[in-house]
Amino acid sequence: MSQKSNLKKRQKKLEELKSLFNLIAIGISIFLLVGAIKIGIKIYNPQKKNYIKNTNLAYELIRKELNQIYKTQKYIIKSIEEDNVCELLSQKLSSSGSNCYNTSQNYSFNFNIKRTDIEILGLEKPAYNLEGNLVKDFIIDINGSKGENRFGVDRVPVRLYSTGRLGGNLSPINCSKDDEKDYYFYYSPICAGEPEINFMATNTPFGYDVIQIGGKKGISNKLNRDIPFLRADCIAFGGELIAGEYCDAKGYSWLSACYHDYLCATELSSAKL
């Protein structure tokens, strides 16, 4: 009886251990599945990918039109009083007219980019002087009134430059009060009430490639890909565009390939287009 009893006890313990191992295996499987889902969402986030794709599309379309205007007249905005950039861009990019004269204190809808849901807001506001150059801040909204209408989610602020080193071009904007205090990057009024993000210091949504122009045998080479605007300024131009002391603070050195060997340029990252 004692041997049979011990055998039954051992069998019972084995069954209990088997059940425990099964529960542990199920728990591990659930943990791994949840982890895989989280990683998948992080790697493939449709909302974020759509935000990046469409803000970059609008940025590049507007940049090309501004470049053409600048090549023709050597400025984008003649003066604060003589400013028709909203009308010029809407004529080229929209097929449904424009609203360029709104006097509301808010940043108003200007036009939509044809064949997309992308809307442009804020170009009706007057240009202002920033470090000796006329600039204007506006908003790219990838889905109009349908979305959350928040910076970093479906909207991004952008700055256009009338003249200077960035004449006829665009840049991201600083919406971080800390970065204004620490690095003297202008905090634009367009950022009021929005998340504190320095869009110049991140590659979301805009990343930039650094290109060595006419390297060996006349072939241009990409030295860095999809990096933030400020880092691109540091390594391609020594921070002369905007970055300034930020380069030393972050340890971003001017590449010898750009200041010693050949000239460099930056452009919107091809990975984002």
Summary of the structure (lengths in Angstrom):
residues: 273
radius of gyration: 26.7
end to end distance: 79.3
largest distance: 106.5
contacts: 823
relative contact order: 0.09
helix: 43%
strand: 18%
